[in-house]
Amino acid sequence: MVTKQTAPPEVESSTLAPPFASFCEAVRELLDETAADKGYQRTGLTGPNPVYACVAETAGGPGHALGKIINKVRRYAARGNREDLVKVAAWAYLVWCFDRPDAGSPDVPVTVSERSSREEP
């Protein structure tokens, strides 16, 4: 499900533990600056992601993104490159923001009932 997209919540990095703040900064940089440099997303974290939306609409959901997560996890397990973990987090963030019933409101936390309603019987 891909619908209207809006800005994700801002996280005050000064309130985070140093290693976590560094990790979040690496994810933000990948999602914001690197994506813009590659032409994937020109509006940064504060705007819609037309490439993600197009692929998700074509594929009928987040399958491509989930496949990228699996690939990066397998690659990390084989090579131990921490950048792959940052990419896992970035792809997970995109799914979290744009493939949910309330897509377009990434600041709304995922509830337990939402998680359990998507679980298989």
N, C-alpha and C positions, 0 to 999 in steps of 0.2 A: 504494500500500500504506500503510495507516494502522493502526498498532498502539499498544500501550501507550506513554505519553509520560511522561518524567521530566525532571528539572531539567537545563538546559544547564550547561556548565562556566563557572565564574567566571573572568574575566580581570582580572588585577591591572593597572589602568590606569596605575599609576605606572611600570610597566616598558615602556610603549609610548612611541614618539616622540610629541611633543605633537600634531601634526596627526592622526596615526592615533588617538591616545587621544580626541581631540575627536570624530572620526568615529565611533568605537566607542560613545562616550557618547551621541551623537545617535541611533544605531541602538538602543541599549539603552533610551533614553527612549521612543522610538517603540514598541518592542515591549512595554515594561513599563508605563509610566505612561499614554501616550496610548491604548493599547489598553484599559486598564482604564477610563479616563475615558469611552470610547465604548461600553463594555459588551462588547467583543469577547473580552476575556480578563481575568478577575478574579483569577487566581492569579499573574500576572506571569510572569517568566522561569523561575520555579522550579516551575511546575506545568503540567498539560496545557492544551492549547488547543482547547476544544470547538468553537469556530466553525471553525477550520481543519480539524479532524477531520471535522466534519459535511459541509462543502463537499467535501473530498477524497473522502469515502466516497460522497457523492451523485454526484460527477463521475467517480468511478472512478480517481482519482489526482490528481496535482498540477497538472492542466491550468489550473485557475483561477489558481493562484499564478503559474505560468509566464506566463500571459497578462497578469497584472498587471505582471510584470517587463518584458515586452516593451512594454507601454503606457507604463510610467514611463521606459524608455530612449528611446522615440520622443519622449515629451514633453520629456525633458531635451535631446535633440538639437534640438528646435524652439525651446525657450524658455530653456534654460540655467539652470534653477532647481535649485540643488544639493540642495534637499530631495528632489527626485525620486531622486537617487542614494542618499540615505539609505533611501528606500522600497524601492529595488531591493535593497539589502543586507538589509533586514528581511525582504522576501519570500523572498530566496535563503536566508536563515537558517532560515526556517520550513520550506522544502522540505528543506534539509539535515538538519534535526532530525527531521522527521516523515514523510518519504517515502523510506525506505531499509530494507533488509532487517533492520537492527538498530535500527529505530525504537524510541525509548524509551531509547536510550543515546547521546545527542548528544555525549558526551565522547569517543566512539570516532571517530578520524579516518577519513575516507574513504580507502581504499587505491587504489593504481593498478589492482589487479585488479578492484575493484568498479567503477571508472570504465570500464575497458575492457570489462567484461562487459555494460555497458548501451549501449555504442556500437553503431551500426548496422554491418552487414557492408560 
